[in-house]
Amino acid sequence: MVSFSERLQKLPPYLFVELDRMKAEVQAKGVDVIDLGVGDPDLPTPSHIVEAAVEAVKKPENHHYPSSVGMLAFRQAAASWLERRFGVKVDPTKEIVTLIGSKEGIAHFPLAFVNPGDVVLVPTPAYPVYHIGTLFAGGETYYLPLLPENNFLPNLESIPQEILSRAKILWLNYPNNPTAAVADKDFFAKVVDFAKKHDLIVAHDAAYTELYFDDFRPPSILEVEGAREVAIEFHSLSKTYCMTGWRIAFAVGNETIVSGLTKVKNNVDSGVFQAVQEAGIAALSGDQKCVEEFRQIFKERRDVVVEGLKKLGFEVDPPKATFYVWARVPEGYSSASFAAKLLKEAGIVVTPGNGFGEPGEGFFRIALTVDKNRLKEALERIASLKF
Ligand SMILES: *Cc1c(COP(=O)(O)O)cnc(C)c1O
C-alpha cells in the first residue's frame, strides 16, 4: 500500500474545493462566468521582453544547464534595478540568488534555516506558501493575525516569549496579498529592531512593490538601516512585467541568508533557462514605461470596482497597491455564503477571505485581472442582487 508522507498528510485542506465545484456547475449551465478569483494578470508580457527571449532561445550557449544561482548578468541587472528603484546597493555576486519564480524560493527557504521544532512566524490571512514551506521543513507555524484595526500589520508585541525563543523566521508581505495593505519604512525599521533583538531572519515577500497607485511608493525593507544583517527580500518579475508564466524572480539580502537558500537550490534544481533570464534582463534593464502603463490600467480598474462597490453600500478602501480589492461582505453573510451567492446568482467568482486564513473571515477578495468593461458588467450583476 502506498501512503503519503506525514508532511503531505498535514497539508491544509484546499478551501476552494466547494467553490471550484460550484463554478464548474454554473459554467455547465452555460452561464458566462466572470472570474475575479485568480491573481494572474490578463495582460500579455511586453513585446520587447518577448523579443529578447526569442533571440536568446536561438543561441546554442543557452541550451545547456544554467547555474542554479543564476547568470551574473541577470543578477547584475537585478542589482542595478534595486539601486535605481530603492537606492539600495548590493553585491550581485554574493547578495542575490535567481529563483524559478518567487514561489519556488519561498517554499524552499525554510529548508535552509529551520530544524524540526523551530517556529516560523507567518501572517494570516496570507499567501499559503509561507506555511507550507515551514511544514515541509518540519517547522511549526505560529500565525500572526492581520487585522483591520492594525492596518493589517502584525502585532509583534503579542508574540509569547516561549514562541519567540524558538522562532527562526518572520515572514512579511507588503504590499500585501490578499488584504492590499501597505507598510512604510517606519514599520520595517521596527521589524528590523525586533528581529535583531530576538535573533530572527526577516523574509519579506515583495512581489507587489511595483503595482502602486497615486503617490504611494512601496519601500524595500533593505532601505532600512540594519536590514542587511537580518533580512532577505523576494522580488518577482511575475506581477511587475506580467510574466507569471515565465518563472523568474530573485531573492536579495544578507549574504549568509542568501547563501543558505543558494545551497538548497544547488541541491534541488539547476536554475532558470538562460533565455528566460535574458528576458528578465530585458525587463529589468529596459524602458519601464510598460510598468507605468500596467499601473495605469490596474488603477482604472481599481477605481471602477471601489467606486462601484461603495455605491452599492459595500465597506471598502481604495488599495494603495496590488491588483486586489479586499472588501467586507454585507451584513448577515459569511465569506463563504457571500461568495456562493455571487457565483450562483450572478455568475461571479470572488475569493472568500477565510480561504487565506481564519482572520480573513468576513472579507472577500476581488482580483483586478479582467478588463474594465467586464468589471463594470460584474458590478451591474451585483447591483441586481438583493442582500
Ligand atoms: C503572485 C505572488 C507571488 C509571486 O509568485 P511567482 O512564483 O514569482 O510567480 C509571491 N507572493 C505572493 C503573495 C503573490 O501573490
Ligand as a Chemical Component Dictionary entry (heavy atoms), coordinates in Angstrom:
data_LIG
# 
_chem_comp.id                   LIG 
_chem_comp.type                 NON-POLYMER 
_chem_comp.pdbx_formal_charge   0 
_chem_comp.three_letter_code    LIG 
# 
loop_
_chem_comp_atom.comp_id 
_chem_comp_atom.atom_id 
_chem_comp_atom.alt_atom_id 
_chem_comp_atom.type_symbol 
_chem_comp_atom.charge 
_chem_comp_atom.model_Cartn_x 
_chem_comp_atom.model_Cartn_y 
_chem_comp_atom.model_Cartn_z 
_chem_comp_atom.pdbx_ordinal 
LIG C1 C1 C 0 1.963 36.205 -7.106 1  
LIG C2 C2 C 0 2.657 36.144 -5.791 2  
LIG C3 C3 C 0 3.994 35.774 -5.713 3  
LIG C4 C4 C 0 4.817 35.565 -6.967 4  
LIG O1 O1 O 0 4.897 34.302 -7.361 5  
LIG P1 P1 P 0 5.904 33.867 -8.525 6  
LIG O2 O2 O 0 6.250 32.495 -8.100 7  
LIG O3 O3 O 0 7.095 34.785 -8.513 8  
LIG O4 O4 O 0 5.134 33.939 -9.789 9  
LIG C5 C5 C 0 4.613 35.747 -4.481 10 
LIG N1 N1 N 0 3.935 36.098 -3.370 11 
LIG C6 C6 C 0 2.660 36.498 -3.412 12 
LIG C7 C7 C 0 2.000 36.931 -2.171 13 
LIG C8 C8 C 0 1.977 36.514 -4.624 14 
LIG O5 O5 O 0 0.702 36.875 -4.642 15 
# 
loop_
_chem_comp_bond.comp_id 
_chem_comp_bond.atom_id_1 
_chem_comp_bond.atom_id_2 
_chem_comp_bond.value_order 
_chem_comp_bond.pdbx_ordinal 
LIG C1 C2 SING 1  
LIG C2 C3 SING 2  
LIG C2 C8 DOUB 3  
LIG C3 C4 SING 4  
LIG C3 C5 DOUB 5  
LIG C4 O1 SING 6  
LIG O1 P1 SING 7  
LIG P1 O2 DOUB 8  
LIG P1 O3 SING 9  
LIG P1 O4 SING 10 
LIG C5 N1 SING 11 
LIG N1 C6 DOUB 12 
LIG C6 C7 SING 13 
LIG C6 C8 SING 14 
LIG C8 O5 SING 15 
# 
